[in-house]
C-alpha cells in the first residue's frame, strides 16, 4: 500500500522573492518504507516535506498544483486537524513546534489535542520518555535545555501521538553522536512497527542501514532516485560533486590524515602563530546556575584559550557548551567569573563589544528586512565590494533583497555567519555553524574562516560536525557537565582523542 503519493506537485511560495520551491515532483512511498531526501541546502527538500504534512499551503502560503495523497486519501479532502494524526513532523528548529514550557507537558500535548484518555496519555508519555532515555529531562523548563535536548523532546512528543507517517526535517542537526545513535535506534524501531518515514538530512551516515531509497533533490525537483545499495556505491568524489556529506565517517580519517594533510596544516599554523603563543584568553572561577536545576550549568576553576587558533568546543548535548560561549561573549548575565585577555581584564561590557556570536537558534538574531541589510547590520566595515564577495562565497547573492526569515534553515545560518565575518569584531564565536549546511556550503564556511583567521584574536566554534572540525580546527576544548574535561592541539595524539570522542577508531 502507498502511504504517500505526489503526482506532478509544484509549490511556489508567495510574498517573497524566493527561489526555493518545488516543481513537478513525483514521489510514491510504500507503507513501512524509509525514504531519504538528500541535496544541497535550499534545493527543495523541506518544501517537499511541507506539502506532505500540509504546512504548505496551510501555514506557508503559496500556489500549489498537482495531487497529494496520504493513506490513499487526497490531502485537500482531509481536515487539516486530522493530517497531524496521520503524519507527525519533527522540524529543523524544534523550538518552532513547542506549545508548553514544561517538557513532560510538551510530550503529552499532541495526545491531548487528539482527545486521547488521560490514562492512555500518561502511559504514552512514560513510554516515550523511556524510549528516548529522557528521564533526566522530565518536568524541566524547555527554555533551559540545549538545542539537542530540545530536539529529543520534539521527537518524543511526535512519537507519543503514534502517527502512521513520520516526516523529519534534519532531526540530527543539533545532536551529538550518542543522541544521533538514540534517534537511529528509534527509527529502526519505527520501521519494525511498519511506520512510514520520509526524512530530509545532510548527515547521511546514520541512515545507511535504515533508508530503503534515496531521492537526490536538485533545483526543486527529484533529479535521481537510488536504492540504498546503489547510493552506497557512490564514490567520495561523486558525493562531493552533489554537495553531499560522507556516508561513513571512518573514511574521514583516511581522507584527511593518510597523506599527512592535517599534520602539515597543524605544523604550518604552529609556525605561523608561534609569535602569538604568549597571548591567550584566561578564564577564572567561571560559574553559572539556573533556577530549577540541581547541578550548576558551569563550574570552571580556570581555562586558558590560546588566541590565533581555530578552537572547536566539543561535548555531549547539555554539557554547558553554549553557556560557556555565552559567558565568554558577555551575553549571559547568569555567568559569573573573571576573564583576561593577556594581562588585561575583560569586563562583561567589553567582551560583549569585542565579540560576535552566531546563535544555535539563528532566528533569534535576524532583524532586518533583507539579506544585504542583515549582513551589514552592526558592521564597522564600509566596503560594499567586500560584503558582496562574502555573500557570493556563501551563495547569498541571489537573496540580497529577500527577507531573511523567508529563507531555509541552512540559508539563515549562512546569513548569520556572513554577518559575523563582516562585523569587524576581533572575537568570533559560532554555535553549530554548519547545522543545515550541505558539504559545499560547509566547505565554503571553512574557507572563509581560514581567510579571516589572521584578522581575529579568537575564533571559537561549538560543533558536533566531525567533518568540519577536521577541515577547519586546530585546537579542541572538551566540556562535560559544566567543566572543562580536557584541552589539546589537533596533532596526531589529539586526532586520536577526537576520534575516540566521536566513537570512531582508526
C-alpha positions as CSV (number, residue, x, y, z in Angstrom):
1,X,0.0,0.0,0.0
2,X,1.2,3.5,-0.9
3,X,1.1,5.8,2.2
4,X,2.4,8.9,0.4
5,X,1.9,9.8,-3.3
6,X,2.8,13.0,-5.1
7,X,1.8,13.5,-8.7
8,X,3.2,16.4,-10.6
9,X,3.3,18.5,-7.4
10,X,4.6,22.1,-7.7
11,X,4.6,24.8,-5.0
12,X,5.8,28.4,-5.2
13,X,6.0,30.5,-2.0
14,X,4.2,33.8,-2.0
15,X,5.1,37.2,-0.6
16,X,8.8,37.0,-1.0
17,X,11.4,36.9,-3.8
18,X,12.1,33.2,-3.2
19,X,13.8,30.8,-5.5
20,X,13.1,27.9,-3.1
21,X,10.1,25.9,-4.2
22,X,9.4,22.7,-6.0
23,X,8.2,21.8,-9.5
24,X,6.6,18.7,-11.0
25,X,7.6,16.4,-8.1
26,X,6.5,12.8,-8.5
27,X,7.1,10.5,-5.5
28,X,5.5,7.4,-4.0
29,X,6.4,5.9,-0.6
30,X,5.1,2.5,0.4
31,X,3.9,1.5,3.9
32,X,6.9,0.8,6.1
33,X,9.4,2.3,3.8
34,X,12.1,4.9,4.8
35,X,12.9,7.4,2.1
36,X,15.8,9.8,2.4
37,X,15.8,13.2,0.7
38,X,19.3,14.4,0.0
39,X,20.6,17.5,-1.6
40,X,22.2,20.9,-1.1
41,X,20.6,23.4,1.3
42,X,17.7,25.3,-0.4
43,X,17.2,22.6,-3.1
44,X,13.5,22.0,-2.0
45,X,13.8,19.1,0.5
46,X,11.9,20.9,3.2
47,X,9.3,22.1,0.8
48,X,8.5,18.5,-0.3
49,X,8.0,17.6,3.4
50,X,5.8,20.7,3.9
51,X,3.4,19.7,1.1
52,X,3.2,16.2,2.5
53,X,2.4,17.3,6.1
54,X,0.0,20.0,4.9
55,X,2.0,23.0,6.2
56,X,2.2,24.2,2.6
57,X,-0.1,25.9,1.8
58,X,-2.0,25.9,5.1
59,X,0.9,27.7,7.0
60,X,3.3,28.6,4.3
61,X,1.2,30.5,1.8
62,X,1.8,29.9,-1.9
63,X,0.5,28.4,-5.1
64,X,0.2,24.6,-5.2
65,X,-0.7,22.3,-8.1
66,X,-0.8,18.6,-8.5
67,X,-2.2,15.8,-6.4
68,X,-1.1,14.7,-2.9
69,X,-2.4,11.6,-1.2
70,X,-1.8,10.3,2.3
71,X,-3.0,6.8,3.2
72,X,-5.0,6.7,-0.1
73,X,-6.8,10.0,0.6
74,X,-6.3,13.3,-1.1
75,X,-4.8,15.8,1.3
76,X,-7.3,18.5,0.2
77,X,-10.1,16.2,1.3
78,X,-8.6,15.6,4.8
79,X,-9.4,18.2,7.5
80,X,-6.1,19.9,8.5
81,X,-6.6,18.8,12.1
82,X,-6.7,15.2,11.1
83,X,-3.5,15.4,9.0
84,X,-1.4,15.7,12.2
85,X,-2.9,12.4,13.4
86,X,-1.8,10.7,10.3
87,X,1.5,12.5,9.8
88,X,3.8,13.5,12.6
89,X,6.5,16.1,11.9
90,X,9.8,17.0,13.6
91,X,11.2,20.3,12.3
92,X,14.8,21.5,11.8
93,X,14.2,24.1,14.6
94,X,12.5,22.2,17.4
95,X,11.5,25.4,19.3
96,X,9.2,26.4,16.5
97,X,6.8,23.5,17.4
98,X,6.7,23.8,21.2
99,X,3.5,24.8,23.0
100,X,4.4,24.2,26.6
101,X,7.3,25.4,28.8
102,X,7.4,22.0,30.6
103,X,9.0,19.1,28.9
104,X,6.6,16.4,30.1
105,X,3.6,18.6,29.2
106,X,5.0,19.1,25.7
107,X,5.3,15.4,25.1
108,X,1.7,15.0,26.2
109,X,0.4,17.9,24.1
110,X,-0.3,16.1,20.8
111,X,-2.1,13.3,22.6
112,X,-4.3,15.8,24.5
113,X,-5.0,17.6,21.2
114,X,-6.3,14.3,19.8
115,X,-8.6,13.8,22.8
116,X,-6.9,10.6,24.0
117,X,-8.0,9.5,27.5
118,X,-5.8,10.7,30.4
119,X,-4.7,7.3,31.5
120,X,-3.5,6.4,28.0
121,X,-1.7,9.7,27.6
122,X,0.2,9.0,30.8
123,X,1.3,5.6,29.5
124,X,2.4,7.0,26.2
125,X,4.4,9.8,27.8
126,X,6.1,7.3,30.1
127,X,6.9,5.1,27.1
128,X,8.3,8.0,25.1
129,X,10.5,9.1,27.9
130,X,11.8,5.6,28.4
131,X,12.4,5.0,24.6
132,X,14.3,8.3,24.3
133,X,16.1,7.9,27.6
134,X,14.7,11.3,28.8
135,X,14.4,10.6,32.5
136,X,16.7,13.5,33.4
137,X,14.7,15.8,31.2
138,X,11.3,15.1,32.8
139,X,9.4,18.2,34.1
140,X,12.2,20.6,33.0
141,X,11.9,24.1,31.6
142,X,12.3,23.7,27.9
143,X,14.0,27.1,27.5
144,X,16.8,25.8,29.8
145,X,17.6,22.8,27.6
146,X,20.3,22.6,25.0
147,X,19.4,22.6,21.3
148,X,20.0,18.8,21.1
149,X,17.8,18.2,24.2
150,X,15.0,20.3,22.7
151,X,15.2,18.1,19.5
152,X,14.8,14.9,21.5
153,X,11.8,16.4,23.3
154,X,10.2,17.3,20.0
155,X,10.8,13.8,18.6
156,X,9.3,12.2,21.7
157,X,6.2,14.4,21.5
158,X,5.5,13.2,18.0
159,X,6.3,9.6,18.9
160,X,3.7,9.7,21.7
161,X,1.0,10.6,19.1
162,X,1.5,7.3,17.2
163,X,1.2,8.6,13.6
164,X,1.5,6.2,10.7
165,X,3.8,8.6,8.8
166,X,6.9,10.3,10.2
167,X,8.1,13.4,8.4
168,X,11.5,14.5,9.7
169,X,13.4,17.6,8.7
170,X,17.1,17.2,9.7
171,X,16.3,15.7,13.2
172,X,20.0,15.2,13.8
173,X,21.0,18.9,13.1
174,X,22.0,19.8,16.7
175,X,22.6,16.4,18.2
176,X,25.8,14.8,19.5
177,X,26.9,11.3,18.3
178,X,25.2,9.5,21.2
179,X,21.9,11.3,20.7
180,X,22.1,10.5,16.9
181,X,22.5,6.9,17.8
182,X,19.4,7.2,20.0
183,X,17.5,8.6,17.1
184,X,18.8,5.8,14.9
185,X,17.6,3.2,17.3
186,X,14.1,4.8,17.5
187,X,13.9,5.0,13.7
188,X,14.8,1.3,13.5
189,X,12.0,0.5,15.9
190,X,9.5,2.6,13.9
191,X,10.5,0.6,10.8
192,X,9.9,-2.7,12.7
193,X,6.5,-1.4,13.6
194,X,5.7,-0.8,9.9
195,X,5.7,3.0,10.1
196,X,6.5,5.1,7.0
197,X,9.4,7.5,7.3
198,X,10.4,10.3,5.0
199,X,13.4,12.3,6.1
200,X,15.5,15.2,4.8
201,X,19.1,15.1,6.0
202,X,22.6,16.4,5.5
203,X,24.1,13.9,7.9
204,X,23.7,10.7,6.0
205,X,26.0,8.2,7.7
206,X,23.5,7.1,10.4
207,X,20.8,6.4,7.9
208,X,22.7,4.0,5.7
209,X,21.2,0.9,7.3
210,X,17.7,2.4,7.8
211,X,16.8,4.1,4.5
212,X,15.4,2.0,1.6
213,X,15.7,4.6,-1.1
214,X,17.5,7.9,-1.6
215,X,15.9,10.8,-3.6
216,X,18.5,13.3,-4.7
217,X,16.7,16.7,-4.9
218,X,18.1,19.4,-7.1
219,X,16.6,22.8,-8.1
220,X,13.2,21.9,-6.7
221,X,12.8,18.5,-8.4
222,X,13.8,14.9,-7.7
223,X,16.7,14.6,-10.1
224,X,17.5,11.0,-9.4
225,X,16.4,8.0,-7.3
226,X,18.8,5.4,-5.9
227,X,18.2,2.2,-4.0
228,X,20.2,2.3,-0.8
229,X,22.7,-0.2,-2.3
230,X,23.2,2.0,-5.3
231,X,23.7,5.1,-3.2
232,X,26.3,3.4,-1.0
233,X,28.3,2.7,-4.2
234,X,28.8,6.4,-4.9
235,X,32.4,7.4,-4.5
236,X,33.6,10.2,-2.3
237,X,34.2,12.3,-5.4
238,X,30.6,11.7,-6.6
239,X,29.2,12.7,-3.2
240,X,31.2,15.9,-3.1
241,X,30.1,16.8,-6.6
242,X,26.5,16.6,-5.5
243,X,27.3,18.6,-2.3
244,X,26.6,15.6,0.0
245,X,28.3,14.6,3.2
246,X,30.2,11.4,3.9
247,X,28.3,8.1,4.2
248,X,30.8,6.7,6.7
249,X,32.8,9.0,9.0
250,X,35.5,6.4,9.3
251,X,36.6,7.3,5.8
252,X,37.4,10.8,7.0
253,X,40.4,9.6,8.9
254,X,41.9,8.2,5.7
255,X,40.7,11.2,3.6
256,X,42.3,13.8,5.9
257,X,45.2,12.0,7.6
258,X,46.6,9.3,5.3
259,X,48.6,11.8,3.3
260,X,49.7,13.8,6.4
261,X,47.4,16.7,5.3
262,X,46.3,17.6,8.8
263,X,49.8,17.2,10.2
264,X,51.2,19.6,7.7
265,X,48.4,22.1,8.4
266,X,48.9,21.9,12.1
267,X,52.7,22.4,11.7
268,X,52.0,25.4,9.4
269,X,49.6,27.0,11.9
270,X,52.1,26.5,14.8
271,X,54.8,28.1,12.8
272,X,52.6,31.0,11.6
273,X,51.2,31.6,15.1
274,X,54.4,31.0,17.1
275,X,54.9,34.7,17.8
276,X,51.4,34.9,19.2
277,X,51.6,31.9,21.6
278,X,52.1,34.1,24.7
279,X,48.7,35.6,24.1
280,X,45.6,34.0,25.5
281,X,42.2,34.4,27.0
282,X,42.3,33.3,30.6
283,X,39.1,32.4,32.5
284,X,39.0,32.0,36.2
285,X,36.3,30.9,38.7
286,X,33.6,30.8,36.0
287,X,30.2,29.6,37.2
288,X,26.6,29.6,36.2
289,X,23.5,28.3,38.0
290,X,19.9,28.3,36.8
291,X,16.8,28.0,39.0
292,X,15.1,24.6,39.0
293,X,18.3,22.7,38.2
294,X,20.2,20.6,40.7
295,X,23.6,21.0,39.2
296,X,25.4,24.1,38.0
297,X,25.4,24.7,34.3
298,X,29.1,25.8,34.5
299,X,31.8,25.3,37.2
300,X,35.2,26.0,35.7
301,X,38.1,26.8,38.1
302,X,40.3,28.0,35.2
303,X,40.7,27.7,31.5
304,X,43.2,29.1,29.0
305,X,42.2,29.6,25.4
306,X,45.1,30.1,23.0
307,X,44.5,33.1,20.7
308,X,45.0,32.9,16.9
309,X,43.8,29.3,16.7
310,X,40.6,27.9,15.4
311,X,39.1,26.3,18.5
312,X,36.4,23.6,18.5
313,X,34.3,23.2,21.6
314,X,33.0,19.7,21.8
315,X,30.9,17.8,24.4
316,X,27.6,16.0,24.6
317,X,24.2,17.8,24.5
318,X,23.6,19.7,27.7
319,X,27.3,19.7,28.7
320,X,27.3,23.5,29.1
321,X,29.0,24.5,25.8
322,X,26.6,27.2,24.8
323,X,26.6,28.7,28.3
324,X,30.4,28.6,28.2
325,X,30.3,30.6,24.9
326,X,27.6,33.0,26.0
327,X,29.6,33.8,29.1
328,X,32.8,34.5,27.1
329,X,30.8,36.8,24.8
330,X,29.2,38.7,27.7
331,X,25.8,37.6,26.5
332,X,24.6,35.8,29.7
333,X,24.5,37.7,33.0
334,X,24.0,34.5,34.9
335,X,27.6,33.5,34.1
336,X,30.0,34.9,36.7
337,X,33.8,34.8,36.5
338,X,37.0,36.7,35.8
339,X,38.2,37.0,32.2
340,X,41.6,38.2,31.0
341,X,42.9,39.0,27.5
342,X,46.6,38.6,28.1
343,X,47.1,40.7,31.2
344,X,44.1,42.9,30.6
345,X,40.8,42.3,32.4
346,X,37.9,41.8,30.0
347,X,34.7,43.2,31.6
348,X,31.3,41.8,30.6
349,X,30.7,45.0,28.6
350,X,34.0,44.8,26.8
351,X,33.5,41.2,25.9
352,X,30.1,41.9,24.5
353,X,31.5,44.9,22.5
354,X,34.5,43.0,21.1
355,X,32.8,39.7,20.2
356,X,30.2,38.5,17.7
357,X,28.2,35.3,18.5
358,X,26.2,33.3,16.0
359,X,23.5,31.6,18.0
360,X,22.4,27.9,17.6
361,X,18.8,29.1,17.1
362,X,19.7,31.6,14.4
363,X,16.1,33.0,14.2
364,X,16.9,35.0,17.3
365,X,19.4,37.3,15.6
366,X,17.8,38.1,12.2
367,X,16.3,41.6,12.4
368,X,16.2,43.4,9.1
369,X,14.1,43.1,6.0
370,X,16.7,42.0,3.5
371,X,19.8,39.7,3.5
372,X,22.0,42.6,2.3
373,X,20.9,44.7,5.3
374,X,21.3,41.8,7.7
375,X,24.9,41.2,6.7
376,X,25.8,44.9,7.1
377,X,24.0,45.4,10.4
378,X,26.3,46.4,13.2
379,X,29.4,46.2,10.9
380,X,32.3,48.7,11.2
381,X,33.2,48.0,7.6
382,X,32.0,50.2,4.7
383,X,33.2,48.2,1.7
384,X,30.2,47.1,-0.5
385,X,32.6,45.0,-2.6
386,X,33.9,43.1,0.4
387,X,30.3,42.4,1.5
388,X,29.3,41.3,-2.0
389,X,32.3,39.0,-2.2
390,X,31.4,37.5,1.2
391,X,27.8,36.9,0.1
392,X,29.0,35.4,-3.1
393,X,31.2,32.9,-1.4
394,X,28.2,31.8,0.8
395,X,25.9,31.7,-2.2
396,X,23.7,34.5,-0.9
397,X,23.9,36.9,-3.8
398,X,20.6,35.9,-5.3
399,X,18.9,36.5,-2.0
400,X,20.2,40.0,-1.3
401,X,16.7,41.6,-1.4
402,X,15.0,38.6,0.3
403,X,13.7,38.8,3.8
404,X,16.0,36.6,6.0
405,X,13.0,34.9,7.7
406,X,11.8,33.6,4.3
407,X,15.0,31.6,3.8
408,X,15.6,27.9,4.6
409,X,17.3,27.0,7.8
410,X,20.7,26.5,6.1
411,X,20.4,29.8,4.3
412,X,19.6,31.6,7.5
413,X,22.7,30.1,9.1
414,X,24.8,31.4,6.2
415,X,23.4,34.9,6.6
416,X,24.2,34.9,10.3
417,X,27.7,33.6,9.6
418,X,28.2,36.3,6.9
419,X,27.1,39.0,9.4
420,X,29.7,37.7,11.9
421,X,32.5,37.6,9.4
422,X,31.7,41.1,8.1
423,X,31.2,42.6,11.5
424,X,34.9,43.6,12.1
425,X,34.8,42.1,15.6
426,X,38.0,40.5,16.9
427,X,36.4,37.6,18.7
428,X,34.0,35.4,16.6
429,X,32.1,32.7,18.3
430,X,29.9,30.3,16.3
431,X,27.4,27.9,17.9
432,X,26.8,24.9,15.5
433,X,27.6,27.0,12.3
434,X,27.2,24.0,10.0
435,X,23.8,23.0,11.1
436,X,21.6,22.7,8.0
437,X,24.6,23.1,5.6
438,X,25.5,20.7,2.8
439,X,29.1,19.7,2.1
440,X,29.8,22.5,-0.4
441,X,28.5,25.2,2.0
442,X,30.3,23.7,4.9
443,X,33.5,23.8,2.8
444,X,32.9,27.5,2.0
445,X,32.4,28.4,5.6
446,X,35.7,26.6,6.4
447,X,37.4,28.5,3.6
448,X,36.1,31.9,4.9
449,X,37.2,31.1,8.4
450,X,40.7,30.2,7.0
451,X,40.7,33.5,5.2
452,X,39.7,35.8,8.1
453,X,41.7,33.9,10.8
454,X,44.7,36.2,10.6
455,X,42.5,39.2,11.4
456,X,41.0,37.7,14.5
457,X,42.1,37.4,18.1
458,X,39.9,34.4,18.8
459,X,37.7,32.0,16.9
460,X,35.6,29.6,18.9
461,X,33.2,27.1,17.3
462,X,30.8,24.8,19.1
463,X,30.1,21.8,16.9
464,X,29.1,18.2,16.6
465,X,30.3,18.2,13.0
466,X,33.4,16.0,12.7
467,X,33.9,16.8,9.1
468,X,34.0,20.5,9.9
469,X,36.4,20.0,12.8
470,X,38.8,18.0,10.6
471,X,38.7,20.6,7.8
472,X,38.9,23.7,10.0
473,X,40.0,23.5,13.6
474,X,43.5,23.2,15.2
475,X,42.6,23.1,18.9
476,X,40.0,21.3,21.0
477,X,38.2,22.2,24.2
478,X,36.2,19.3,25.6
479,X,33.4,20.3,28.1
480,X,31.2,17.8,30.0
481,X,28.8,18.5,32.9
482,X,29.8,22.2,33.1
483,X,33.5,21.5,33.4
484,X,36.5,21.6,31.0
485,X,37.4,17.9,30.8
486,X,40.5,18.4,28.6
487,X,42.1,20.7,26.1
488,X,44.5,19.7,23.3
489,X,46.0,20.6,20.0
490,X,44.8,18.7,17.0
491,X,48.1,17.0,16.4
492,X,48.4,13.2,15.9
493,X,47.7,12.5,19.6
494,X,44.8,15.0,19.5
495,X,43.3,13.3,16.5
496,X,43.2,10.0,18.3
497,X,41.4,11.7,21.2
498,X,38.9,13.4,18.9
499,X,38.0,10.2,17.1
500,X,37.6,8.4,20.4
501,X,35.1,11.1,21.4
502,X,33.2,10.6,18.2
503,X,33.3,6.8,18.9
504,X,35.3,6.1,15.8
505,X,38.6,4.1,15.5
506,X,41.4,4.4,13.0
